[in-house]
Amino acid sequence: MEGLDTILVHVDFTERSLNALAVATGLCYQKQTRLHLLYVLSPDSVRTGAFNDQVPDLSNEHLVREGADMVQMLATVTTQEQHVNCSGSCRVGLIPTEVVAVARELQASLIVMGTQVGADAQPFRLNSEAYQVIKEADCPVLTVPDHQKWTSFERILFPVRPIPGALDKYEFARQLIRKNVAELVVLALSAPEEVISIHQLQEEIITLNTKLVQDGISSQTVFCQTDLMAETVLEKASELNADLLIITAGLVTTTANFFIGSFTQQIIHNAHVPVLSIRPYSEPAQRDAAVFWQYGRDDPGLSAIGL
């Protein structure tokens, strides 16, 4: 997490979002970074004015002012109790749209959002909003389930595929891993029919293990061949008692598109632990045909396939 400067958290004063806030606050305290809370009012919840003097003022201006007061109070309490630099703001609009917009305005390094485990309509809607943010944001997104509190990450599952950018996410996440004195479990994934890519995967694992040794991070590597990438990651997370998943989201890897769309959605909807999603895109090849990655929204490859 090199250069982590500002963390943006979406809050709506539910237990779910306050749980996400607790995780974000812990990260800010560790890294001494700024924290910004965003409260988004739905357009459906505001109207142009009261019908008469007997009903509360539900005008847009009043509700935004009231929302701003609420989130600023939460920011003040967070600053005083958690000893972090915290601010807040209120916007009217769709949650994914406003979260992405404010993140860009603040040049946030990380977005944190609460998710909900469950199969009914409410968790699906909430998790779909988080997934939409992952697709559109210029920075990584950390999603936090609502059923448990995480004060630190001690066992991190790090799926790796033989694809460009697989180790790029390590460069971003390494400070988080080191700060939590965590053990990293590298899950080396390959499809049974991808014989040639096994050699690429092995080379990536050797490179990654070298970095881990240099950084003094305890790790182990688990090799797994599967056609069910998301299911395997979730199963291994449960088996290994992982408390954080770090995934590369939105990459076209093979004709099966294992790490695009459906993979990320399945992880976000079904993970029982926080998930750090990192969505890179490729720059044109330079010099020795190396592939360079950075965050952005102008990648025609992703937009062409619905991301």
PyMOL commands that set and color helices and strands:
alter all, ss='L'
color gray80, all
select helices_A, chain A and resi 15-31+43-45+60-82+95-106+121-136+168-179+195-214+229-239+262-270+300-304
alter helices_A, ss='H'
color red, helices_A
select strands_A, chain A and resi 6-10+34-41+85-92+110-115+141-145+155-160+183-190+219-225+244-248+275-278+281-282+293-294
alter strands_A, ss='S'
color yellow, strands_A
deselect
rebuild
show_as cartoon
